[in-house]
């Protein structure tokens, strides 16, 4: 599968150095990342809001291995939430639980997620739990279930390429909240995930239909694929509850603005922070057009 091949290439040391150690590489990366600093992300969010776009802010990082690292990430998220409130941004935050301690101390991750959810409640905002590699799916859903039952202002991402996702959606629908449906960006074996684009698209369309038919949850349809977008729009008139599209910062900005201008809620995923390389590699792996953009910039064309 192209995704697996691309991730294998970008994970090589030489490729990493080419991207992270060159001025052009860093400049191109910042097409997809708002900046290293929270202040840069806040400015980017404000600019998006001015164009009628909502935002989900992501402090980049994952797979920390110590409690101090997890606590630092948690404090960074709380600071971000405070800035959302102070600047009256139409924004929420997206968190990866391996950044909060999941994997080495699930109890710590749960406590940190609780703190972030409480902070978001304080400014009238929400928290989306990102989905990571399949080895973390079950724990991620379990921690989400507990936090959502306790606070009621959370949502979770579900990846359509995972074979288990239909059952996972049925499991979490009774919790309400918002459910971000995306295709999936990690390399997974055929026993875990669909391998062909057609199968992933078919699974996405089916799960989108399930979500759009349930007015007790808020679907967040995360795609840049026009065929997927049009399929959802055909179902939108039958829906009475809220829903939204989601797209990535730096990808199809014109389409984001167009859909918002047509009256559809559009939320842009705005990542920031110094740990941007893993995020960038997944963006290149899941969307070949991004690779072409990067290579053209590297050769000055």
N, C-alpha and C positions, 0 to 999 in steps of 0.2 A: 504494500500500500504506500502511496506517495508520502503520506504523513510520517510513516515510520522511517522511510528513507531520508526525508528532510531532517527529522529530529536527529538521526544518526550523524548526519553531516555537521549540523550546527553544534552538536555536543563535542565535536573534536576540538582539542586544545588550539590547533592552528586557526580554525575558524573563529573560535571565541576571541583569540587575540586580534585577529583581523578586524573584528567588529568593535571590541571594547577598547582597543589600544590605539585606534586611529581617529583623527579629528572627523573625517568624513563619516566613518562608521557611527560615531556617537551622534553626529548631527542627524543622520538618517534615522537612528533609533528614536530620536525625539519627535519624529513625525507621529509615532505611536505612543509616546510617553510624555506627559505634560511637563515633566521636569524632575529634578532631584529633590526639590524643596516643596513643602506644603504650601508655601506662599505662591509658588508657581501653579500648583494644582488649583488653588482657590481662584486665582486669576483666570485660569482656563475655564473653570466651572462657571464663573460669572459671565464670561464671554459667551459660553454656550447658552446659559439662561437668557441672555439678551436676545438670542436668536430663537427663543421659544423652545429650547431643548432642556429636558431634565438631565440630571447627572447621577452617576454612582461612582464614588471615589474609592480607589483601591491603593492602599499603601503597600507597595510591592515587597514581597518576601514570602518565603515558604520553607518548610522543613527545618525549622530551628531545632537545636538539640539541647538547649539549656533553659532553665527557668528564667534567668535574667534576660535572655533574648526574647522569650515569650512575653515577659512583663514590659520590656521596651516597646515591642510591637503593639501591645494593648494600650499603653500610654499614648503612643503615636496615633492610634485610632481615636482615642478619646479627645486628643487635641484637635484632630480633624473634625470630629463631630462638633466640638465647641466652636470651631471656625465656621462650620455650616450655619450654626445658630447665630453667631455674631454678625455674619455677612448676609444673613437672610437668604441663603442659597436654596434653590429648589433641588435638593440633593439628598442622597443617602450614602451609606458605605457598603462595600463588599469586602468580606474577610475570608481568608483561607485558614482553616483550623490548624493545619500543621505549622502555621506561623504563631499560633497561640498556645502551642504545647501538645496538640494531638500527635500521637505516635510515640511519645516517651512519657507523657503524663496526661491522660485524658481528663482526669479530674481538674487539673490546672487549666486545660483548654476550656472546659465547661465553665469554670469560674470566670475566666477572662471573657468568654462570650457573654456571660451574664452582665458583666460590668459594661461592656460595649452596648448591649441592648438597653440597659438602664440609662446610659448616657444619651442614646438616641431618642429614647422616650422623652427625655428632658427637653429636647429641642423640637419635638414633634416629628421625628424622622424614623427611619426604618433601617434594618440591617439585612443584607443578603449574604447567605453562607455559600461561598463558591464551592464547586465540586472539584476534586483533585483526581489523582490516579485511582484506579478501581480498587486497589488494596485498602483505600481509606473510605470507600463509599458507605459501607454499613455503619461505621463509627460516626461518620459525618451526619448521616441521617438521624442516628440515635441522639446525638448531641443537639441537633436542630430541633427534634421533637421535644426534648426537655425544655429548651430555651423558649420555643414558641408557646408551649403550654403555660410557661411561667410569665411571659411578658407580652405575647401577642403582637409584636411589631417586627417579626422576622419573616424572611423568605429564604428559599433555597434554589440552587441551580440543579437541573437535571439534564444529563447528556443523552441525546437521542440514540447515539451509537451503541450504548450499553444494552445488552440483551435483557438485563434486569429492570430497565427503566419503566416499562409499563406497570410492573408490580409496585415499584417505588412510588409512582405517581398515585396509584390507587391507595397506597398506604398513607400518604401525606395529605391527600385532598381534604379529609375531615378536619385538618388543623387550620384551614383557611390560609390567611397570609398571601404571599405572592410566590409564584413558581416561575423561575427563569428557565425557559427551554432553549438549550443550545445543542449544537451537533456533537461537540466533544473534540478536544485538541491534544489528547495524550496518546502515545503509542500503546495499543492494547492488542493482545492476541485474538484470533478468531473465536476462541472459546468464550471470550469475554465481550467482544464488541463486533458489530458489523464491520466488514472490511471494504466493501464497495461503496462508492458515492451514491449509487442508486438505492442501495439498501438503507444507508444512513438517511437519505432524503425521505424515503418511504416511511421510515420509523418516525422521523421528525413530523411529517405531515399528519400521521395518525395521532401522535401525542398532542400536537397542537389542536387537533379537533376535539380531543378529550378535554383539554383545558378550556378551550373556548366555549364548550357546552356547559361548563359548570360555573354558575354565577356566584358561588360561595368562595371562590378563589380569584386572585388577580393574576391572569397569565401575563408573563413578560416574554415576548417572542423575540429571541436574540438571534438575528440572522441578517446577512447582507445579500442573501440570495433572492433575486427578484421572483423566481417561481414560488419560493416559500412565502414571500411577502404577499403575493397575489392570492395564494391559496387561503391565507389567513383573512385577507380583506373580504373575500367572498363569504366568510362566516361572520364577519363583524356585525352585520345588520341584524342578525338573530340574537345578539347578545345584549343584555341589559346592564350587566356589571362592568366595572372598570377593567381595562387591560392596556397594555402598552407594547410598543416595539422597543428593542434595545440594539444598539450598535456600538462598535468600538471607536474610541478616540483615534482620529487620523484616517479612518476608513469610510469612504463614501459620504463625506460631509454634505455634498450636494443632495444626496438622497435623503439624508437625515432631515435636512431643512425642508425638502419637498414634502415629505410625509407629515412633518409637523404642520406645515402650511395648509395641508388638506384636513387638518383637525384631528390627527391621530397623535396620541401621546408618544413621545420618542425620548428615551433615556440613553445617554451616552456614557459608556464605561471609561472613566478617566483614571489611568494609573499614574502613580508618581513614586519617586524614591530612587535610591541608588542601585537596588537589586533588580535591574530591569532586564538583564540578559535572558533568563529563562522565559520571561513573558514574551520577549521579542521573538525567540526561536519558535514558540508555539504559534505566534501570529504568522510567521513565514511558512510553517508547516501546514497550517490549515487553509491557507489562501495563496495559491501560486502567484497571483498578481502582485502580492507584497514582495515576493522574491525578486520579480522582475524590476520593481521599483527600486529595491535596494541595490541590485547589480548595476542598473543604469547610473545610479548616483555614485557608486564606487568608481566607475570608469569615467565619470564626468560628462555623461550624456543625458 
